[in-house]
């Protein structure tokens, strides 16, 4: 059975309808009341979204797939890595020109909260101290640190003491003797200090002492410009640091532990919010209708204007509508309508 080709006037009418509808939609997207209509559509979408829960619209397995693709499998292209390098160099220049102080990066109340939390973790603190006290490796490292510190500082300390008190011949002679036996003194001090720390609770402070220590430490460093801690650091060093972080992330993201943690986080999110209406979920995470309208006003008009000026907007709309008007069923409907009109008017 052959399909009857509709008369040419049906094709002409179809093209005229297509042209009219394309222009209609173009005007709706770039006309004076375009934003008003978009906001109205958004309001309608939100009303309808209130009828659906998160579980009805998306599954946790789908989100697992998104994470697997973009977090665990996707490798950044060379262009992105070059961009990261350029951004690192730019950040380095800004850092050099306007170095922040530690107190600029946090609020005093936050520091107090951090100190309180550190002090609160007394069982963890004591556990770490016990592990250090019973670790041969920690003992060796501690001994080495003490020996190196004494070797560097002891001559200056002894010389300064001798210079400050030359009138006391006994003390002067004692200092000279100490200087002559510096190596033996360093070894004796390091062994006894390390052993003392190893077999005592010297590393552990009570809560008030620890609080005072941390507060004094913060007071001592909060006014320091951070660029003082980056002397010798170049823009290339910063760039390589970012690259190393990315390389480490590529390895870390393949580990079973990290993937399990991320998937568990997704599962918990669905357990908590799966039965929430979509609009209630948006409220829970703090996204309001005003936020969404703001993003529409900020980005959509500029994009649509650019597409309209280039002619691409018309082409995009037409590409979506044209298949309908070229479909044989549509043309048959138009042909039958024209025939019925002709029969009624004749």
C-alpha positions, 0 to 999 in steps of 0.5 A: 500500500502506497502512502498518498502524498499530501497536496503542495498547499499542505506543505506550504501551510506546514512551512508557514506554521513552522516559521510562525511558531519559531518566531513565536518562541524566539520572541518568548525567549528574547522579548521584553517579557521573557524573564517574566515568563521564565519566572512564571514557568519556574513557579509552575515547575516548583508547584508541580515538583512539590508532588514528587519525592526525591526517590520518585525522580532519581535513584541512589544508583544513578547518583552512584553512577555519576560519582563513579564517572566524574569522580573516580574515572574522569581524567582532566585533560591537558587544557584543565591542567594548564589552567590549574597551573595558570591559576596557581601562578595567579594566586601566588602573585596575589599572595605576594602582593597582599599577604594575609595574616592568620587572623584574617582567615578565621574568626576569634570565636572559631579559634575558641571553638577549635581549642575547646574541641581539641581539649575535649578530645582528652581520651584521644590525646592520651591514647596518642601520647601512650603510643608515642611513649611506647614506640621505639621509633618515636623514642629514636626520633625524639632523641634525634630532635633533642640532640640536633637542637642541643647541638645547634643551640647549646654553644650559643646558650653557654657563650651568652651565659658566660658573656652575661656574667664575666664577674663570676670567675667560678661560673666563667670557669664552669662555662668554659668547662661546659664548652670544652665538654660540649659533646659529652654534655649534649649526649648526656642531656639528650639521653636523660631528657628523652628517657624521662619523657619516654617514662613519664606523662610529661607530654600530657597536659591537663585541660587548663594547661593545654587551653592556656598553651593553645591560646598563647600559641594563637596569640603568638602567631595570629599577627604573622604574615603568611608570606613569611612562612613561604620564603623561597617558595616560587610560583612554579613550586605552587603550580607543582604542588597543585599537580602533586595534589591532583596526582595523589587524588587520582591514586586516592580515588581508586582506593576501596576505603574512599569509594566506600565512604563516598557511596555511604554518604550518598546512601545516607543522604537518600535514607534521610531525604529520599521521601522528602518532596523535592521542594522541601529538600530544596528548603532543607539545603537552603536553595530558595525560589529567589536563588533560582530566579537570581541565576536565571536573571544573571545568566539566561538573558546574556546567553539568549541574546548572544544566540539570537544575534548570531542566528543560532537561536532561530536555528535551534528552535527550528531544529526542534519543531521542524520534524513535527511539521515534516511528519506525514501524519501532520501533513495529512492532518493539514491536507484534510483540514484544507480539503474540508475547508474547500468543501465547506466554502464551495 
